[in-house]
Structures are given as structure tokens and as C-alpha cells.
Amino acid sequence: MKKKTGSVDQWIQFIGKDKLQTFQDNFARAYGVSMIFLDMDGNPLTVGSQNSLFCFTIQKEHAVRCRENFLLDRETMQKGESFVHVCPFGIACLYVPVYFNNRLTAFAGIGGLTYENSTIPENLKQRFHIKSYNKEATWNILLLLESMLRLLNVNISLSRNDMSRKADDALPAQVRDDRISKRELEIVKLLCKGFSNKQIARQLFISETTVKTHISNILAKLNLHDRMQIVVYYYNKDDGTNPPDADNNEDAD
């Protein structure tokens, strides 16, 4: 196994390897899936939980193809975003990034599940204990894990006051004057791109209810009445909220 370096060691030490393993075991058991944490080279950081017997069997006969498939996943991991990849044999693999000190540090990998309409025969699902989920439920598992791992992104090199000051300084002057928070600024930017509440929720890994609450708070702070007025208010201001041309206006609310 390749030696872990830098922020990976720091992250493991900060969390505690036993606690991380316990969390992983419990999460995997709760959803009937296999799970493991990987460094950015694809090396295991934990012992796999509920390893998929189906994948183990397939890998024995198709080692080269499985390896090539994982290398593609590892390449996608470098982008630092959560994603789902269905392998050629029908297993859905979920990958969620871990950030620590605001650095892409590791990934959580989930397998051992498939979509309800997959090509894996029912007898094989039962034989190998493969859990079937629809795409919405699979996405919800990914979002839950994403939100949990976001809590671990702690900058241990800064004091709490330093972190608060740094976050405030990063906001454009106009936004600070309007008392708009960093999260509300993210909402504003996506509104200016034409995103619907549902799209904003997925982009920021929060619920639609939370999105609506943020929009209501923004309206109250600016003394505006609807989301379009927010767009008009910010779109042409030279304060860092000016977005590219809207290109994601499907499913608009």
C-alpha cells in the first residue's frame, strides 16, 4: 500500500481511525451496501465494510476490466465532486469527496447496490445480497453522506475568529453591506444562472425547504418581493455575483 501523506494523515489523526471505521461500518449496515474510504490514489484508508460478494466473484473473472473501470472512477475523483458510476456489470458505485483544511483529501466509496431496473437478474441479487434502490433513493444516500462528510472539513490551522474573519473578507463589499451571508451569496449566484429551487438544492446538497428559507431571508434583507427582483438587483452589479449566461433553466420554479 502506498504511504499516506500530508492532509490524509492529518485527517485520519483528527477524526480517529477507529471512529471513522465505526461510522463506515454503521452507515454500510444501515443501507445494506459495501463501503470504504480511499485516498486520492485509490488506496484504502479503512477496512471495507460488508464487501460485495458479487464484486469479489466478478473481479476474479474480469480483473483487468474491473481495474480499468476503477481507474476511470479514480480519474473522475480528482474533480472533487460526488458522482455515481454504474459499472459494466450493473453495480452502482457512489463516490463522495472528503475535504479537510479546504483540501480534497480522500473519497468515500459505496458499492454493493444496483438500480431497480438493472440488468442483474433477481436470482443473483438475492444470492449475493445486492440491495436495489431507485435512482432517487440512491441520490438521497449520496446527499446524506455528502452532508455528513462536509462536517469534517475543519481548518485546524485557524482559530474560530480567524476563520470567521476570513469568510467575511471573502465576500464582495456590496454583499457585506446588504448583510448577505456566504451561503446566501451562493443562492444568489445560482438564481442569477436561472436555477430552480430543486436545482439549487442539488447543487448545494441541501433541501428545497432550506433553499426557500434562504431566499425568504434574502428578500427580507433587501426589502424585495420575489426571486426575479433578486436577479435584477444583483445581476449587473460589479460585486462578484455577475454570472455567465444562464444555461441551466430547466425545471424552473
C-alpha positions in Angstrom: 0.0 0.0 0.0 1.3 3.4 -0.9 2.2 5.6 2.1 -0.4 8.2 3.1 1.0 11.7 3.1 0.1 15.2 4.2 -3.5 16.1 4.9 -4.7 12.4 4.7 -2.6 11.5 7.8 -3.7 14.7 9.5 -7.4 14.0 8.7 -7.2 10.4 10.0 -5.5 11.6 13.1 -8.0 14.4 13.6 -11.1 12.1 13.2 -9.6 8.9 14.7 -9.3 5.8 12.6 -11.4 3.7 15.0 -14.2 6.3 14.9 -14.1 6.5 11.1 -14.2 2.7 10.8 -17.2 2.6 13.2 -19.0 5.3 11.2 -18.4 3.5 8.0 -19.5 0.1 9.4 -22.7 1.6 10.7 -23.5 3.5 7.5 -22.9 0.5 5.3 -25.1 -1.7 7.6 -27.9 0.8 7.7 -28.3 0.9 3.9 -27.2 -2.7 3.1 -24.2 -1.6 1.0 -20.5 -2.0 1.0 -18.3 1.0 1.8 -14.7 2.1 2.1 -12.6 5.3 2.4 -9.9 5.8 -0.2 -7.0 8.2 -0.6 -6.7 10.2 -3.8 -4.6 7.4 -5.3 -7.3 4.9 -4.7 -5.6 3.1 -1.8 -7.8 2.0 1.1 -7.8 4.1 4.3 -10.2 1.8 6.1 -11.2 -1.9 6.1 -14.0 -2.4 3.7 -17.5 -2.8 5.3 -19.8 -5.5 4.0 -17.7 -6.2 0.9 -19.8 -7.2 -2.0 -19.5 -10.9 -2.7 -20.8 -10.2 -6.2 -18.0 -7.8 -7.0 -15.5 -10.3 -5.5 -16.7 -13.0 -7.8 -16.8 -10.8 -10.9 -13.3 -9.4 -10.2 -11.8 -12.9 -10.2 -13.0 -13.5 -13.7 -12.7 -9.9 -15.1 -9.8 -8.5 -13.1 -8.5 -6.3 -16.0 -11.9 -4.9 -16.9 -12.7 -4.1 -13.3 -9.3 -2.4 -12.8 -9.8 -0.3 -15.9 -13.3 0.7 -14.6 -11.9 1.7 -11.2 -9.1 3.8 -12.9 -11.8 5.7 -14.7 -13.5 6.3 -11.4 -10.3 7.4 -9.8 -9.7 9.9 -12.6 -13.2 11.4 -12.0 -12.5 11.6 -8.3 -9.8 14.1 -9.0 -12.5 16.6 -9.9 -13.6 16.7 -6.2 -17.3 16.2 -6.8 -19.7 13.5 -5.7 -20.8 11.2 -8.5 -22.5 7.8 -9.3 -21.0 5.4 -11.8 -22.7 2.2 -12.9 -20.1 -0.4 -13.8 -20.4 -2.6 -16.9 -21.8 -5.4 -14.6 -24.7 -3.4 -13.2 -23.3 -2.3 -9.8 -23.8 1.4 -8.9 -20.8 2.9 -7.3 -21.2 6.1 -5.3 -18.2 8.3 -4.6 -18.3 11.3 -2.1 -15.3 13.6 -1.6 -13.7 14.3 1.8 -12.3 17.9 2.3 -10.0 18.7 5.2 -8.5 22.2 5.7 -10.3 23.0 2.4 -8.2 20.5 0.5 -9.5 17.5 -1.4 -8.2 14.8 0.9 -10.0 11.4 0.3 -13.1 9.8 -1.0 -15.8 7.6 0.5 -16.8 4.8 -1.9 -20.1 2.9 -1.7 -20.9 -0.2 -3.8 -23.0 -3.4 -3.5 -26.2 -1.8 -4.7 -27.9 -1.5 -8.0 -30.9 0.2 -9.6 -34.2 -1.5 -9.5 -34.3 -1.8 -13.3 -30.7 -3.0 -13.7 -29.7 -5.9 -15.9 -28.6 -8.1 -12.9 -31.1 -11.0 -12.6 -33.2 -11.2 -9.5 -31.8 -14.6 -8.5 -28.2 -13.1 -8.5 -29.4 -10.1 -6.4 -30.8 -12.5 -3.8 -27.8 -14.8 -4.0 -25.3 -12.1 -3.5 -27.4 -9.8 -1.3 -27.4 -6.9 -3.7 -29.6 -4.1 -2.5 -31.9 -2.5 -5.1 -32.7 1.2 -4.9 -34.4 3.5 -7.3 -32.3 6.5 -8.6 -33.9 9.0 -6.3 -33.2 6.9 -3.2 -29.6 6.3 -4.4 -29.1 10.0 -4.8 -30.5 10.6 -1.3 -27.9 8.2 0.1 -25.2 10.1 -1.7 -26.5 13.5 -0.4 -26.7 12.3 3.1 -23.2 11.0 3.1 -22.0 14.2 1.4 -23.6 16.4 4.1 -22.1 14.3 6.9 -18.6 14.5 5.4 -18.9 18.2 4.9 -18.9 18.5 8.7 -15.4 17.1 8.7 -14.0 20.0 6.6 -12.4 21.8 9.5 -9.5 24.2 9.1 -7.4 23.3 12.2 -4.7 25.8 11.4 -7.0 28.8 12.1 -8.8 30.0 15.2 -12.5 30.3 15.1 -12.2 34.2 15.0 -9.7 33.9 12.2 -12.0 31.6 10.2 -14.9 34.0 10.6 -12.9 37.0 9.6 -11.5 35.2 6.6 -15.0 34.2 5.4 -16.3 37.7 5.8 -13.3 39.2 3.9 -14.0 36.8 1.0 -17.5 38.4 0.5 -17.8 41.2 -2.0 -18.3 44.7 -0.4 -21.8 45.1 -1.8 -22.8 41.8 -0.4 -21.4 42.5 3.0 -23.3 45.9 3.0 -26.5 44.0 2.2 -25.8 41.6 5.1 -25.9 38.7 2.8 -24.1 35.6 4.1 -21.8 33.3 2.2 -24.4 30.7 1.8 -27.0 33.3 0.7 -24.5 34.6 -1.9 -24.2 31.0 -3.3 -28.0 31.0 -3.6 -27.9 34.4 -5.4 -25.4 33.3 -7.9 -27.5 30.2 -8.8 -30.6 32.3 -9.0 -28.8 34.6 -11.5 -28.0 31.5 -13.5 -31.7 30.6 -13.7 -31.5 27.6 -11.4 -34.8 26.3 -9.9 -35.1 25.6 -6.2 -34.7 21.9 -6.9 -31.5 22.5 -8.9 -30.1 24.8 -6.2 -30.8 22.1 -3.6 -28.9 19.5 -5.6 -26.1 21.8 -6.4 -25.6 22.8 -2.7 -26.6 19.5 -1.2 -29.4 21.0 0.9 -33.2 20.5 0.9 -35.6 22.5 -1.2 -37.2 23.8 2.1 -33.8 25.2 3.2 -33.4 26.9 -0.2 -36.8 28.5 0.2 -35.9 29.7 3.7 -32.6 31.3 2.4 -34.5 33.0 -0.5 -37.1 34.4 2.0 -34.2 35.7 4.2 -32.6 37.4 1.2 -35.9 39.0 0.2 -36.3 40.3 3.7 -32.8 41.7 3.9 -33.2 43.5 0.6 -36.8 44.5 1.1 -37.7 42.7 -2.2 -40.8 40.7 -3.1 -39.8 37.8 -5.4 -36.8 35.9 -6.8 -36.8 37.8 -10.1 -36.2 41.0 -8.2 -33.2 39.4 -6.5 -31.8 38.6 -10.0 -32.4 42.1 -11.3 -30.8 43.6 -8.1 -27.6 41.7 -8.3 -27.2 40.6 -11.9 -25.4 43.7 -13.3 -23.6 44.7 -10.1 -19.8 44.6 -10.2 -19.6 42.7 -6.9 -18.6 39.2 -7.9 -22.2 37.9 -8.3 -22.3 38.5 -12.1 -22.7 35.0 -13.6 -22.2 33.6 -17.0 -25.1 33.4 -19.4 -27.9 31.3 -18.0 -27.7 27.7 -19.4 -29.5 25.6 -16.8 -33.0 26.9 -16.8 -34.9 23.5 -16.9 -37.5 22.7 -14.3 -37.6 26.3 -13.2 -40.0 27.0 -10.3 
